[in-house]
Structures are given as C-alpha cells and as structure tokens.
C-alpha cells in the first residue's frame, strides 16, 4: 500500500490503519465518535494527501475546463475562487466529482479523489490540446482542518478568506472548503513540510480525525461519496447533483447532449430511521408506495443519535413519505427527508421517538 507523507505521524498517534483506494490511511485514533464531535464542536484535522491536485496550465486552460466540466468555470472571474463540478462521460454518467480553483488565466488547479486519480488524469490527458499542460502535483501534501474553531486554531491569517476561495498564505495554498458541513480549510504544501504542520496543529489543540469520522460527517452534511452515491452508471440529475450542472447558453461540454435526452430513472433523497432496531447501510433495499429503492450510503449519526442514509428512490417520492428498509429478515421504518441532516453544528431534520 502507498503511504502519505504523514504516515509516521499516524503510527506515532496510535491510529488504526486500513486500506483505502490503495493507500494505508487512519480509520480513527481511538474514538471515531469523539473525532466526529470534535469537528462539529471545535476543530479536527484529516490527512487528505491521498487525493491528487492537478495543475492545468496554459493559454487554453479555461476553454479546456469549460468543455470538460458540467459546471461552468466562466463563473470564476476572481483569482482564488473555486467551483465544485462533475466530469461526465459521453452518456452523462458521473466519472468524477472535483473542486477546481482559478489561480490565473493560465493556471488552474483541480483536486480529484484518490480512487479515481489515475483514471481522471488519463481522461484529461486524452482530451488535452497543445495549448494546455497537465501537471499532477504528487509533490504536495494535503491537510483538511475543519470545525467552528478551525480558523482560530489554524495559526494563519485566514479570517478574511471567503468560502469557496483560496489564497497562498506563508507559502501554503489555503482553500476555505471542506467535506464535513462545517467551516474549514484545506491546506496544500510541499510534502516535506507536512509533518511540521501536523505537529503545530496538534499543539494548537486540533484533534486528528480518520476516515470513519470523515464519512459520518460528510453523510450528515448530505455530501456525496464517489463510488457509493455516484459513479459512471448515474447522472448528476439522479444523484442529487443537478445544481452542479450549468446547461445554459451555447457552451458544449462532454455529456451535455446525453443529459438532455437521457430520462431520469430515480432521485436521491435522505432517510431517517424511525425508532431503533438497526442501522441503515449501503445496499439495503427500500420499499415505498411508489416502488423500490436502494440505500447508497448509511450510518449511525453521532449528531442526531439516529441512523441516517442517502437512497435512490422513485421520482414520485417526497420528503415526509414513510418507507421500509430491509434489514436481514425484518423491515425497519424510515422517513424520507431532504438532506442535509446536520451542518454548522445544527440538526436540520427532526426524528421521532419510538
């Protein structure tokens, strides 16, 4: 398995290490629940160095990205601004979700998922013209510092940085983005500097967090995970990402024609377990008055103290509907809700006792 520049720090901190997308990564450092609460209430940090930053450079970079992304980078007219988007196959299926940063007219940065990084790079390279260069930044480490006290504990002058924007601060690329539903920052720096930054954050009281808390936090925030809630078999219109598609105007992008012609088969909504009796998990079947569905991601929510899920449901399903989830030999009742379940430390959907 591959190791990030922070592997020795994880070992020293007593992390439980697991394989993830070919990397040995921390699942937790003793208590996944405490790590989750630290991010919702204070500040936590994640090693995200397994993800890949790809710099897109050259005079044709903007036109290149306008053609390859479903969202439109024409919206980015201020240096440092960021945009969330999907890359689509010709048939409209989601190949990847990513964040792209506008650094200058001839320099952009995309950050892609670990599991799809090499495929993404090859796909982009296959569509590149001579006016565009792709530079995978494997020389960089990446940290995510998340939580209501992240700005305070970071030790960098980040208070004036707006949400979904970035800046170079003291030699570190800092973006006010994240995957937890809380305020937070993602830091990209030379790999050799990562261990020192990690230790300074530890000294500031920032709690190390692993993949377990990252998953419960992102699910509470209603954020999709590639490979579970979306993949090449579904379109952004089916997996809750219609807002990331900018179909207006004359711009043609890969997958646009398919999105116009391909009928939606289902929608993605949230489920909140009613009462106790089990935990909602991926692949469990859902029975509704409008037909069958399936859970794509499910977990026990530490913030709600109940089980939650994202599910593919019939197009007729609506928030407030009651459904049944198949758990081995029994059926559990759940209520359909509109995600997110919790963000910025607040519960946004209400459960029921009993």
Backbone torsions as a table, in degrees:
resi	resn	phi	psi	omega
1	UNK	NA	153.0	179.0
2	UNK	-84.0	153.2	179.9
3	UNK	-120.8	142.1	174.4
4	UNK	-81.5	168.0	177.3
5	UNK	-62.5	-10.9	-178.5
6	UNK	-103.4	11.3	-176.0
7	UNK	-56.9	-44.6	-178.9
8	UNK	-63.2	-33.6	177.7
9	UNK	-66.7	-38.4	178.6
10	UNK	-65.8	-42.5	179.0
11	UNK	-62.6	-44.7	-179.2
12	UNK	-63.5	-30.2	-178.8
13	UNK	-85.6	1.5	177.4
14	UNK	76.6	28.4	-177.5
15	UNK	-67.0	145.6	167.5
16	UNK	-83.2	115.0	-173.3
17	UNK	-98.7	139.2	179.8
18	UNK	-136.8	164.6	176.0
19	UNK	-82.8	133.8	175.8
20	UNK	-144.2	113.8	177.9
21	UNK	52.7	36.4	178.2
22	UNK	87.2	0.5	179.2
23	UNK	-111.8	147.3	172.0
24	UNK	-90.2	113.0	-171.1
25	UNK	-128.1	155.2	178.8
26	UNK	-74.8	128.8	173.5
27	UNK	-82.4	-43.7	174.2
28	UNK	-164.0	171.1	-179.8
29	UNK	-115.2	27.9	178.7
30	UNK	132.8	-45.7	-179.0
31	UNK	-143.5	105.2	177.6
32	UNK	-61.8	-38.0	-179.2
33	UNK	-63.8	-45.6	-179.7
34	UNK	-65.4	-36.2	177.6
35	UNK	-65.1	-41.8	177.1
36	UNK	-58.6	-50.5	-178.4
37	UNK	-64.7	-33.2	179.0
38	UNK	-59.8	-40.0	-179.6
39	UNK	-72.7	-40.2	179.6
40	UNK	-68.4	-30.5	-170.8
41	UNK	-111.6	-22.4	-171.4
42	UNK	-141.8	-101.8	178.2
43	UNK	-159.5	135.7	176.3
44	UNK	-135.2	163.4	179.6
45	UNK	-134.7	147.2	-178.0
46	UNK	-125.6	140.9	170.3
47	UNK	-83.2	112.2	179.0
48	UNK	-114.6	25.2	-176.5
49	UNK	-68.8	-12.2	176.7
50	UNK	-73.6	-18.9	174.5
51	UNK	-74.3	162.9	-174.6
52	UNK	-121.9	127.3	169.8
53	UNK	-89.6	132.8	177.8
54	UNK	-122.2	116.8	176.7
55	UNK	-84.9	129.2	179.6
56	UNK	-108.8	115.7	-169.6
57	UNK	-128.0	154.4	176.5
58	UNK	119.2	164.7	-176.4
59	UNK	-64.1	-21.5	-179.8
60	UNK	-97.9	12.6	-172.3
61	UNK	-62.9	-44.5	-177.7
62	UNK	-63.6	-46.8	179.8
63	UNK	-61.9	-38.3	178.1
64	UNK	-60.3	-48.2	-178.6
65	UNK	-71.3	-32.3	176.7
66	UNK	-64.4	-30.6	-178.8
67	UNK	-81.7	-28.2	-171.5
68	UNK	-102.3	-13.6	-178.5
69	UNK	-109.9	144.7	179.4
70	UNK	-71.7	-33.4	172.6
71	UNK	-84.3	161.7	-170.5
72	UNK	-109.3	114.2	180.0
73	UNK	-70.6	-3.8	172.2
74	UNK	-61.4	-20.4	177.9
75	UNK	-69.5	-18.1	-177.1
76	UNK	-93.3	105.1	-179.4
77	UNK	-122.8	3.4	177.8
78	UNK	-121.3	127.4	-178.9
79	UNK	-55.2	133.2	-179.9
80	UNK	101.1	-19.4	-178.1
81	UNK	-68.0	151.1	-176.2
82	UNK	-125.2	159.3	-178.6
83	UNK	-143.2	136.6	174.4
84	UNK	-94.9	136.4	-177.3
85	UNK	-153.7	172.2	170.7
86	UNK	-116.0	152.0	164.9
87	UNK	-101.0	132.7	-174.8
88	UNK	-114.2	150.8	168.9
89	UNK	-76.6	169.7	179.8
90	UNK	-59.3	-29.3	-179.3
91	UNK	-87.9	7.7	177.6
92	UNK	90.5	-5.6	178.2
93	UNK	-68.0	151.0	-177.0
94	UNK	-82.8	115.9	176.4
95	UNK	-85.7	-30.3	-175.9
96	UNK	-170.0	150.6	166.0
97	UNK	-114.5	144.6	-172.2
98	UNK	-156.5	166.3	170.4
99	UNK	-112.5	135.1	177.7
100	UNK	-119.5	137.5	-178.1
101	UNK	-114.4	134.9	175.4
102	UNK	-92.6	108.7	-178.9
103	UNK	-97.7	-42.6	172.2
104	UNK	-160.2	172.0	-175.9
105	UNK	-60.2	-26.4	-179.1
106	UNK	-110.5	13.3	-179.8
107	UNK	-148.2	118.8	179.2
108	UNK	-128.8	160.7	178.7
109	UNK	-135.4	127.7	175.2
110	UNK	-112.3	140.4	176.4
111	UNK	-118.1	120.6	-173.6
112	UNK	-117.7	166.0	-176.9
113	UNK	-71.5	152.3	-178.2
114	UNK	-63.2	-43.5	-173.4
115	UNK	-67.9	-24.1	-175.3
116	UNK	-113.4	3.7	-170.4
117	UNK	-56.5	-48.6	-176.3
118	UNK	-68.5	-39.9	177.5
119	UNK	-64.9	-40.2	178.1
120	UNK	-61.1	-45.5	-178.3
121	UNK	-61.9	-42.3	179.8
122	UNK	-66.7	-39.0	179.9
123	UNK	-64.6	-44.3	178.1
124	UNK	-65.0	-43.1	-179.2
125	UNK	-60.9	-37.4	-179.0
126	UNK	-68.5	-14.9	-179.1
127	UNK	-114.1	7.8	-176.6
128	UNK	-81.4	142.1	173.3
129	UNK	-101.2	176.4	-179.2
130	UNK	-68.3	-12.3	-179.8
131	UNK	-89.7	3.3	-176.5
132	UNK	-131.9	136.1	173.9
133	UNK	-118.3	142.6	176.8
134	UNK	-111.1	129.1	-178.5
135	UNK	-126.9	98.2	176.8
136	UNK	-67.8	126.4	-173.1
137	UNK	-96.3	66.8	178.2
138	UNK	-73.3	-4.4	177.2
139	UNK	-83.2	-5.8	-176.0
140	UNK	-103.1	144.4	168.9
141	UNK	-101.4	158.9	-176.9
142	UNK	-136.6	131.0	176.9
143	UNK	-124.4	143.0	173.0
144	UNK	-115.9	122.2	178.3
145	UNK	-112.4	115.6	-168.6
146	UNK	-129.8	146.3	175.6
147	UNK	134.0	164.8	-176.8
148	UNK	-63.0	-20.8	178.7
149	UNK	-108.8	16.0	-178.2
150	UNK	-60.9	-46.6	-178.5
151	UNK	-61.9	-41.1	-178.8
152	UNK	-64.1	-40.5	-173.5
153	UNK	-90.4	-9.5	-174.6
154	UNK	-68.4	-32.5	178.8
155	UNK	79.8	16.2	176.0
156	UNK	-124.0	153.9	-179.9
157	UNK	-77.1	79.7	-172.8
158	UNK	-110.2	-3.9	-173.1
159	UNK	-58.3	-31.8	-177.4
160	UNK	-86.2	-4.6	-179.9
161	UNK	-75.2	124.1	-178.1
162	UNK	-77.2	159.8	175.0
163	UNK	-60.0	142.5	-179.0
164	UNK	55.9	44.0	172.0
165	UNK	-141.2	167.9	-174.6
166	UNK	-141.5	163.3	177.9
167	UNK	-160.1	154.9	172.9
168	UNK	-88.9	116.6	-176.8
169	UNK	-126.9	117.3	-179.8
170	UNK	51.7	40.5	177.3
171	UNK	80.5	4.4	-179.9
172	UNK	-114.1	133.3	174.1
173	UNK	-79.8	116.0	-175.0
174	UNK	-117.2	126.1	177.5
175	UNK	-122.2	134.5	178.0
176	UNK	-89.0	73.0	179.9
177	UNK	-137.3	178.4	178.5
178	UNK	173.6	-178.3	-171.7
179	UNK	-134.3	32.1	-174.2
180	UNK	-127.8	-14.1	-174.6
181	UNK	85.7	3.5	176.2
182	UNK	-112.7	166.8	170.4
183	UNK	-60.4	148.1	179.8
184	UNK	178.2	175.8	-173.0
185	UNK	-139.2	144.0	173.4
186	UNK	-114.6	129.5	-172.8
187	UNK	-114.4	126.8	173.5
188	UNK	-115.0	129.6	-175.3
189	UNK	-149.2	162.1	174.1
190	UNK	-54.7	139.0	-174.3
191	UNK	-53.4	-35.1	-177.5
192	UNK	-66.2	-19.4	-178.5
193	UNK	-91.8	-8.2	-170.3
194	UNK	-64.9	-45.3	-176.8
195	UNK	-62.9	-40.3	178.1
196	UNK	-63.8	-41.8	178.6
197	UNK	-64.2	-41.8	178.9
198	UNK	-59.3	-46.0	-178.5
199	UNK	-67.3	-37.5	177.4
200	UNK	-64.3	-39.3	178.0
201	UNK	-67.2	-39.0	173.8
202	UNK	-57.2	-44.6	179.7
203	UNK	-65.0	-22.6	178.1
204	UNK	-88.3	1.4	178.1
205	UNK	89.1	16.7	177.1
206	UNK	-84.0	127.4	-172.9
207	UNK	-85.8	130.5	174.5
208	UNK	-65.9	138.6	-178.2
209	UNK	-132.9	146.2	-177.2
210	UNK	-108.3	-170.0	-176.9
211	UNK	-62.6	-30.8	-178.8
212	UNK	-61.8	-52.0	179.5
213	UNK	-67.0	-35.3	178.1
214	UNK	-58.7	-38.7	-178.3
215	UNK	-73.2	-42.9	179.8
216	UNK	-68.3	-36.2	178.8
217	UNK	-65.9	-45.9	-176.5
218	UNK	-69.6	-33.6	179.4
219	UNK	-70.3	-41.8	174.0
220	UNK	-57.7	-36.8	-178.7
221	UNK	-80.6	-0.7	178.8
222	UNK	71.6	27.1	-178.3
223	UNK	-96.0	135.0	-174.0
224	UNK	-78.6	151.3	175.0
225	UNK	-115.0	124.7	179.1
226	UNK	-66.5	137.4	-178.2
227	UNK	96.2	-16.9	175.3
228	UNK	-119.0	-61.8	-176.7
229	UNK	-86.3	-15.7	178.0
230	UNK	-153.3	151.7	175.0
231	UNK	-167.6	-169.1	-174.5
232	UNK	-69.2	-10.0	-179.2
233	UNK	-86.1	-9.8	-177.3
234	UNK	-126.2	156.4	176.7
235	UNK	-97.4	162.5	176.5
236	UNK	-62.1	-23.4	178.9
237	UNK	-72.4	-19.5	-178.8
238	UNK	-97.9	-19.0	-173.6
239	UNK	-113.5	25.5	174.0
240	UNK	80.5	16.0	-177.2
241	UNK	-118.2	25.8	177.6
242	UNK	-57.9	-30.2	-178.0
243	UNK	-68.3	-13.6	179.8
244	UNK	-92.1	1.4	-179.5
245	UNK	-103.2	128.3	177.2
246	UNK	-114.5	86.6	-172.3
247	UNK	-87.3	-6.7	-174.3
248	UNK	-71.2	165.3	175.4
249	UNK	76.8	-164.8	-174.3
250	UNK	-90.0	-9.6	-174.4
251	UNK	-61.3	129.7	172.0
252	UNK	-103.6	132.9	176.2
253	UNK	-134.9	158.0	-178.2
254	UNK	-58.2	124.4	178.8
255	UNK	96.7	-9.2	-175.4
256	UNK	-61.0	-46.7	-177.7
257	UNK	-61.9	-39.6	179.2
258	UNK	-64.4	-38.4	178.7
259	UNK	-64.7	-30.9	177.1
260	UNK	-70.8	-34.8	-169.5
261	UNK	-103.3	-24.2	-173.3
262	UNK	-83.3	121.5	-178.1
263	UNK	-70.7	137.5	174.4
264	UNK	-67.7	135.5	-179.7
265	UNK	-101.1	-24.4	-177.3
266	UNK	-162.4	176.5	175.4
267	UNK	-130.2	162.2	177.6
268	UNK	-109.0	123.8	177.6
269	UNK	-134.5	176.5	179.5
270	UNK	-96.8	156.9	173.0
271	UNK	-125.9	139.5	176.0
272	UNK	-122.7	118.0	-178.5
273	UNK	-63.5	135.3	177.3
274	UNK	-96.8	119.6	-177.2
275	UNK	77.1	-156.6	-176.8
276	UNK	-114.6	-166.8	173.6
277	UNK	114.4	-2.3	178.9
278	UNK	164.8	-176.3	178.9
279	UNK	-126.2	134.0	176.6
280	UNK	-72.5	133.0	-176.9
281	UNK	-135.7	159.8	176.9
282	UNK	-56.9	145.1	175.6
283	UNK	80.2	-4.4	176.3
284	UNK	-70.0	139.1	-179.6
285	UNK	-76.3	145.2	179.0
286	UNK	-119.0	132.6	176.6
287	UNK	-111.5	125.9	179.0
288	UNK	-131.1	169.6	177.8
289	UNK	-65.2	-16.8	-176.3
290	UNK	-104.9	-0.5	-179.1
291	UNK	130.9	-172.5	-173.8
292	UNK	-85.5	155.6	174.7
293	UNK	-146.0	-175.4	179.4
294	UNK	-151.4	143.7	176.1
295	UNK	-79.7	135.5	176.5
296	UNK	-100.6	-35.3	175.1
297	UNK	-142.5	137.1	177.1
298	UNK	-150.1	153.3	-178.3
299	UNK	-165.0	174.2	166.8
300	UNK	-91.2	127.2	-177.6
301	UNK	-88.6	115.4	177.1
302	UNK	-64.3	-30.1	-178.8
303	UNK	-75.8	-44.2	-179.1
304	UNK	-84.7	-16.7	-174.2
305	UNK	56.9	40.7	178.7
306	UNK	-154.1	166.9	179.2
307	UNK	-89.2	138.7	-177.9
308	UNK	-131.9	163.4	-179.8
309	UNK	-158.9	160.3	163.4
310	UNK	-106.5	138.7	-174.9
311	UNK	-142.8	147.8	171.3
312	UNK	-87.3	117.4	-173.8
313	UNK	-124.3	159.6	176.4
314	UNK	-55.5	153.4	-176.9
315	UNK	-62.7	-22.0	-178.6
316	UNK	-82.8	-11.9	-178.2
317	UNK	-64.5	146.8	-178.5
318	UNK	-137.4	149.4	172.6
319	UNK	-52.9	137.1	-175.8
320	UNK	102.4	-21.5	177.7
321	UNK	-62.9	151.2	172.4
322	UNK	-102.9	137.1	178.8
323	UNK	-133.6	169.2	175.9
324	UNK	-120.3	138.2	-179.6
325	UNK	-112.7	130.3	-178.6
326	UNK	-80.7	115.6	176.3
327	UNK	-120.7	100.3	-175.1
328	UNK	53.4	-112.5	-174.8
329	UNK	-102.3	16.0	179.6
330	UNK	-136.3	163.1	178.6
331	UNK	-110.6	129.6	177.7
332	UNK	-105.6	141.1	179.3
333	UNK	-87.6	137.2	177.9
334	UNK	-137.8	156.1	177.2
335	UNK	-108.8	137.8	177.3
336	UNK	-77.8	131.6	179.7
337	UNK	-134.7	163.1	175.5
338	UNK	-95.3	118.7	177.3
339	UNK	-63.8	158.3	7.1
340	UNK	-81.6	162.5	176.9
341	UNK	-86.9	-36.9	-179.0
342	UNK	-155.6	138.1	173.9
343	UNK	-153.1	155.1	179.2
344	UNK	50.4	38.9	177.0
345	UNK	75.3	3.5	-175.2
346	UNK	-114.7	139.9	173.8
347	UNK	-79.8	128.7	-174.2
348	UNK	-108.7	-8.7	174.3
349	UNK	-128.9	149.9	-177.3
350	UNK	-109.9	136.2	177.9
351	UNK	-95.1	-172.6	178.9
352	UNK	-132.9	145.9	175.2
353	UNK	-81.5	155.2	172.6
354	UNK	86.9	NA	NA
